Amino acid sequence: MKIVIDSDIPYIRGMLEPYAQTVYIPGDRISANDAADADALVIRTRTKCNEELLHESSVKLIATATIGYDHIDLEYCRKAGIEVATAAGCNARGVLQWMGATLSYASKVQGWKPCQKRIGVVGVGNVGSLVARYAKLWGFDVLCCDPPRQRAMSAERPCTCSESLYTPEEFVPFGRIISDCDIITFHTPLTRGGEDATYHLADKHFFEQIKPENLIINCARGGITETESMLAAAESGKCTCCIDTWENEPDINLRMLDTAFVSTPHIAGYSAQGKANATSMAVNAIARKFGLPLAGWYPAEEVPRVTPRPISWSEMTGSIKKYCNIRKETTDLKNAPENFENIRNNYHYRSEYF
């Protein structure tokens, strides 16, 4: 058995070697030739899994150590009989920590308190539900929008999010998020088709309709916000932008980078625990598929688990800089945008503490 692994996935080296031939390759360099005789791929977002890569390959499983899956052609995989396993929810608390750092930094620079702001959470899955929960705890007025989840709950289908806060009646339409919220944060997957498509969800119309001096946060996927419209709104003073995920990464829009209030290189979920969770989920997917004796594996000797806990706004704002210095990380990227991938791949994983 042969497994091709993105060489930047942490904690995995040595785990699969007793059971398979393992090949480590940078994610953006994994080729059709590499995949041709592979039984499984363990990847991140930089590996585009489509017909070009997978045609006539022997791949039976793609395990992506990410919560998103827009880099994988799911329809092609379905037709080709290739199973796809994601790491949904793996880094939710890492993203929550980045959100805490971003909101804390904005409040200090702009001079506001949570009780003065209404935050709109678009997408209330594993990440968005945590953001909504803690935003309420911190004193924000919170509105949530998630049409597919609302429909699923109304139809009494089970919600896939273990931390759901809302009944169907408590969700609001996207239009109300646009008109009523001072802060809007996106936590949806990137989808391009269907009634709930999120590609360019924040488009020219969105930025024309938002309240003045809005704070726009995107740490989900770059394509959710339409760059040129967001840039025009930011440069005109209509909004302030906090961006972790960018269109066309790593070749990001340098004017948008210069204008953004917070700018980080797609590392919002880069906590040690989040990375350990993602690798664990990928290894366990391999174990299940091929019958390997690795069920339940987690790199506990390298990454201690942290018990989630409530944290007050005062405690969080007083401690978050030690764990996530959002100002420094913004400066680092603004000073060297050409190092986007290098900063991302060599990032010192934060430790979760709430």
C-alpha positions as CSV (number, residue, x, y, z in Angstrom):
1,M,0.0,0.0,0.0
2,K,1.2,3.5,-0.8
3,I,0.2,6.7,0.9
4,V,1.1,10.2,-0.4
5,I,1.2,12.8,2.3
6,D,1.5,16.6,2.3
7,S,5.0,17.2,3.8
8,D,3.7,20.1,5.9
9,I,1.1,18.1,7.8
10,P,2.5,17.9,11.4
11,Y,2.7,15.0,13.8
12,I,2.2,12.3,11.1
13,R,5.7,11.2,10.3
14,G,6.3,7.7,11.5
15,M,2.7,6.8,12.2
16,L,1.9,5.1,8.9
17,E,5.3,3.8,7.9
18,P,4.8,0.4,9.6
19,Y,1.8,-0.3,7.4
20,A,2.5,1.4,4.0
21,Q,5.0,3.0,1.7
22,T,4.8,6.6,2.7
23,V,5.8,9.5,0.4
24,Y,6.0,13.1,1.7
25,I,5.7,15.9,-0.9
26,P,4.8,19.6,-0.6
27,G,1.1,19.9,-1.1
28,D,1.2,22.1,-4.2
29,R,3.7,19.7,-5.9
30,I,1.7,16.5,-5.6
31,S,1.2,15.4,-9.2
32,A,-0.8,12.9,-11.2
33,N,2.4,10.8,-11.4
34,D,2.6,10.8,-7.6
35,A,-1.1,9.8,-7.3
36,A,-1.0,7.2,-10.0
37,D,-0.1,4.2,-7.8
38,A,-1.2,5.7,-4.5
39,D,-4.0,4.1,-2.4
40,A,-4.5,7.2,-0.3
41,L,-3.7,10.9,-0.3
42,V,-3.4,12.9,3.0
43,I,-3.6,16.5,2.0
44,R,-4.3,20.2,2.8
45,T,-5.9,22.9,0.7
46,R,-2.9,23.4,-1.6
47,T,-3.5,20.0,-3.3
48,K,-6.2,20.4,-6.0
49,C,-7.9,17.0,-6.1
50,N,-9.6,16.9,-9.5
51,E,-9.8,14.8,-12.6
52,E,-6.4,16.1,-13.8
53,L,-4.7,14.7,-10.6
54,L,-6.8,11.6,-10.1
55,H,-7.5,10.3,-13.6
56,E,-6.5,6.6,-13.9
57,S,-5.0,6.7,-10.4
58,S,-5.5,3.9,-7.8
59,V,-6.5,6.3,-5.1
60,K,-9.3,5.0,-2.9
61,L,-9.3,7.6,-0.1
62,I,-8.5,11.3,0.1
63,A,-8.1,12.4,3.8
64,T,-7.9,16.2,4.0
65,A,-6.5,17.6,7.2
66,T,-8.8,20.6,6.8
67,I,-12.4,21.6,7.6
68,G,-12.9,22.9,4.1
69,Y,-13.2,20.8,1.0
70,D,-13.5,23.3,-1.9
71,H,-10.1,22.0,-3.2
72,I,-11.6,18.6,-3.8
73,D,-13.9,17.8,-6.8
74,L,-16.5,15.9,-4.8
75,E,-18.6,15.0,-7.8
76,Y,-15.6,13.5,-9.7
77,C,-14.6,11.6,-6.6
78,R,-18.1,10.2,-6.2
79,K,-18.1,9.0,-9.8
80,A,-14.7,7.5,-9.4
81,G,-15.5,5.7,-6.2
82,I,-13.0,7.7,-4.2
83,E,-13.9,8.3,-0.5
84,V,-13.3,11.7,0.9
85,A,-12.8,12.3,4.6
86,T,-12.5,15.9,6.0
87,A,-11.4,17.1,9.4
88,A,-14.6,19.1,10.1
89,G,-14.5,20.9,13.4
90,C,-10.8,20.1,14.1
91,N,-9.6,23.6,14.5
92,A,-12.8,25.4,15.7
93,R,-11.3,26.6,19.0
94,G,-8.2,27.7,17.2
95,V,-10.3,29.9,15.0
96,L,-12.3,31.1,18.0
97,Q,-9.0,32.2,19.6
98,W,-8.0,34.1,16.4
99,M,-11.5,35.7,16.5
100,G,-11.0,36.7,20.1
101,A,-7.6,38.3,19.3
102,T,-9.1,40.2,16.3
103,L,-12.1,41.5,18.2
104,S,-9.9,42.5,21.2
105,Y,-7.5,44.3,19.0
106,A,-10.3,46.1,17.1
107,S,-12.0,47.2,20.3
108,K,-8.8,48.7,21.7
109,V,-7.9,50.6,18.6
110,Q,-11.4,51.7,17.6
111,G,-12.5,52.4,21.2
112,W,-15.6,50.4,21.7
113,K,-17.0,47.8,24.1
114,P,-18.9,44.6,23.1
115,C,-22.2,45.9,24.6
116,Q,-22.1,48.6,22.0
117,K,-21.9,46.2,19.0
118,R,-24.2,43.8,17.3
119,I,-22.3,41.0,15.6
120,G,-23.7,38.9,12.7
121,V,-22.4,35.3,12.4
122,V,-22.9,33.9,8.9
123,G,-22.6,30.2,9.1
124,V,-23.3,28.5,12.4
125,G,-21.5,25.2,12.1
126,N,-18.6,24.0,14.3
127,V,-16.8,27.3,14.2
128,G,-19.6,29.8,13.8
129,S,-21.6,28.3,16.8
130,L,-18.5,28.7,19.0
131,V,-18.1,32.3,17.9
132,A,-21.7,33.0,18.6
133,R,-21.6,31.3,22.0
134,Y,-18.5,33.2,23.1
135,A,-19.6,36.5,21.6
136,K,-22.8,36.3,23.7
137,L,-20.7,35.6,26.7
138,W,-18.4,38.6,26.0
139,G,-21.4,40.9,25.8
140,F,-22.1,41.3,22.1
141,D,-25.7,41.3,20.8
142,V,-25.5,38.3,18.4
143,L,-27.6,37.5,15.2
144,C,-27.0,34.3,13.3
145,C,-27.7,33.4,9.7
146,D,-27.5,29.8,8.3
147,P,-30.3,29.0,5.8
148,P,-29.3,25.4,5.1
149,R,-29.0,24.6,8.8
150,Q,-32.3,26.4,9.5
151,R,-34.1,24.3,6.9
152,A,-32.5,21.1,8.2
153,M,-33.6,21.9,11.7
154,S,-37.1,22.9,10.6
155,A,-37.3,19.5,8.8
156,E,-36.3,17.8,12.1
157,R,-33.1,16.5,10.5
158,P,-30.3,16.2,13.0
159,C,-28.0,19.2,13.2
160,T,-24.4,18.2,12.4
161,C,-23.0,20.8,14.8
162,S,-22.6,19.5,18.4
163,E,-22.8,23.0,19.8
164,S,-25.9,24.4,18.1
165,L,-27.4,27.3,20.0
166,Y,-30.5,28.0,18.1
167,T,-34.0,26.9,17.1
168,P,-35.0,27.5,13.5
169,E,-37.0,30.5,14.5
170,E,-34.0,32.2,16.0
171,F,-32.0,32.4,12.8
172,V,-32.3,35.7,10.7
173,P,-32.2,36.3,7.0
174,F,-28.9,37.4,5.4
175,G,-30.5,40.7,4.6
176,R,-31.0,41.5,8.3
177,I,-27.3,40.7,9.0
178,I,-26.4,43.2,6.3
179,S,-28.7,45.9,7.5
180,D,-28.5,45.5,11.3
181,C,-25.0,44.4,12.3
182,D,-22.0,46.5,13.1
183,I,-19.6,43.5,12.8
184,I,-20.1,40.7,10.2
185,T,-18.1,37.5,10.4
186,F,-18.2,34.6,7.9
187,H,-17.9,31.0,8.9
188,T,-19.3,29.1,5.9
189,P,-17.8,26.6,3.4
190,L,-17.1,27.9,-0.1
191,T,-19.7,26.6,-2.5
192,R,-20.4,27.8,-6.0
193,G,-23.8,26.2,-6.9
194,G,-27.3,25.8,-5.5
195,E,-29.5,28.2,-3.6
196,D,-27.0,28.5,-0.8
197,A,-23.9,29.3,-2.8
198,T,-21.4,31.3,-0.9
199,Y,-19.0,32.3,-3.6
200,H,-18.9,36.1,-3.5
201,L,-21.7,36.1,-1.0
202,A,-20.2,39.5,0.1
203,D,-20.4,41.2,-3.3
204,K,-20.9,44.8,-4.5
205,H,-24.5,44.9,-3.3
206,F,-23.5,43.6,0.1
207,F,-20.9,46.3,0.6
208,E,-23.3,49.0,-0.7
209,Q,-25.9,47.9,1.9
210,I,-23.9,47.4,5.1
211,K,-24.0,49.9,7.9
212,P,-21.2,52.6,7.8
213,E,-18.0,51.8,9.7
214,N,-18.7,48.1,9.6
215,L,-16.1,45.5,10.7
216,I,-16.0,42.7,8.2
217,I,-14.2,39.5,9.2
218,N,-13.4,36.6,6.8
219,C,-11.5,33.6,8.2
220,A,-13.5,31.0,6.3
221,R,-12.6,31.0,2.6
222,G,-11.3,33.8,0.4
223,G,-13.9,33.5,-2.3
224,I,-16.7,34.3,0.1
225,T,-15.8,38.0,-0.1
226,E,-15.4,39.6,-3.5
227,T,-12.1,41.3,-3.3
228,E,-12.6,44.3,-5.6
229,S,-15.9,45.3,-3.9
230,M,-14.4,44.8,-0.5
231,L,-11.4,46.9,-1.4
232,A,-13.5,49.7,-2.7
233,A,-15.6,49.7,0.5
234,A,-12.5,49.6,2.7
235,E,-10.7,52.4,0.8
236,S,-13.8,54.6,1.0
237,G,-14.0,54.1,4.7
238,K,-17.3,52.2,4.5
239,C,-15.8,49.3,6.4
240,T,-12.8,47.9,8.1
241,C,-11.6,44.5,7.0
242,C,-10.0,41.7,9.0
243,I,-8.8,38.9,6.6
244,D,-7.2,35.6,7.2
245,T,-8.5,33.9,4.0
246,W,-7.8,35.5,0.7
247,E,-8.9,35.1,-2.9
248,N,-6.1,33.6,-5.1
249,E,-3.8,32.6,-2.2
250,P,-0.9,32.9,-2.1
251,D,-1.0,35.6,-4.8
252,I,-3.1,37.9,-2.8
253,N,-4.3,41.4,-3.7
254,L,-1.6,43.7,-2.3
255,R,-3.8,46.8,-2.2
256,M,-6.3,44.8,-0.1
257,L,-3.4,43.7,2.1
258,D,-2.3,47.2,2.6
259,T,-5.8,48.4,3.4
260,A,-6.8,45.6,5.7
261,F,-6.9,46.3,9.5
262,V,-6.0,42.7,10.3
263,S,-4.2,40.5,7.7
264,T,-2.9,37.0,8.4
265,P,-1.8,34.2,6.0
266,H,-4.7,31.7,6.4
267,I,-3.5,30.6,9.9
268,A,-6.7,31.4,12.0
269,G,-7.1,27.7,12.9
270,Y,-3.4,27.1,13.4
271,S,-3.4,26.0,17.0
272,A,-1.3,23.0,18.2
273,Q,-4.5,21.2,19.3
274,G,-6.3,22.0,16.0
275,K,-3.5,20.6,14.0
276,A,-3.2,17.5,16.2
277,N,-7.0,17.0,15.8
278,A,-6.8,17.3,12.0
279,T,-3.9,14.9,11.7
280,S,-5.6,12.5,14.1
281,M,-8.8,12.6,12.0
282,A,-6.8,11.9,8.8
283,V,-4.9,9.0,10.4
284,N,-8.1,7.5,11.8
285,A,-9.8,7.8,8.4
286,I,-6.9,5.8,6.9
287,A,-7.1,3.3,9.7
288,R,-10.9,2.8,9.1
289,K,-10.5,2.5,5.4
290,F,-7.7,0.0,5.3
291,G,-8.1,-1.8,8.6
292,L,-5.0,-0.5,10.3
293,P,-4.6,-0.8,14.1
294,L,-4.6,3.0,14.7
295,A,-8.1,3.6,15.8
296,G,-8.3,6.5,18.2
297,W,-4.7,7.6,17.7
298,Y,-3.9,11.2,18.8
299,P,-0.4,12.7,19.3
300,A,-1.0,13.3,23.0
301,E,2.7,13.1,23.9
302,E,3.4,16.1,21.7
303,V,0.1,18.1,22.1
304,P,-1.7,18.1,25.4
305,R,-5.5,18.3,25.2
306,V,-7.1,21.4,26.7
307,T,-10.4,21.3,28.5
308,P,-12.7,24.0,26.9
309,R,-13.9,26.7,29.4
310,P,-15.8,29.9,29.5
311,I,-13.6,33.0,29.6
312,S,-14.7,36.6,30.3
313,W,-14.1,39.5,27.9
314,S,-11.8,41.1,30.5
315,E,-9.7,37.9,31.0
316,M,-9.6,37.2,27.3
317,T,-8.5,40.7,26.3
318,G,-5.9,40.7,29.0
319,S,-4.3,37.4,28.0
320,I,-4.9,36.8,24.3
321,K,-1.8,38.7,23.1
322,K,0.4,36.1,24.8
323,Y,-1.2,33.4,22.6
324,C,-2.1,35.3,19.4
325,N,-0.4,38.6,18.8
326,I,-2.6,39.7,16.0
327,R,-0.9,43.0,15.5
328,K,2.5,41.4,15.0
329,E,1.2,38.8,12.7
330,T,-0.5,41.5,10.6
331,T,2.7,43.5,10.5
332,D,4.7,40.4,9.5
333,L,2.5,39.7,6.5
334,K,2.3,43.3,5.4
335,N,6.1,43.6,5.5
336,A,6.7,40.5,3.4
337,P,3.6,39.4,1.4
338,E,5.9,37.3,-0.8
339,N,6.5,35.1,2.2
340,F,2.8,34.2,2.5
341,E,3.4,30.4,2.1
342,N,6.6,30.4,4.0
343,I,5.0,32.1,7.0
344,R,2.0,29.8,6.8
345,N,4.0,26.6,6.5
346,N,6.5,27.5,9.3
347,Y,3.9,29.0,11.6
348,H,4.5,28.4,15.4
349,Y,1.3,26.8,16.4
350,R,-0.6,28.6,19.2
351,S,-1.7,26.7,22.3
352,E,-5.4,26.8,23.0
353,Y,-6.3,28.0,26.5
354,F,-10.1,28.3,26.4
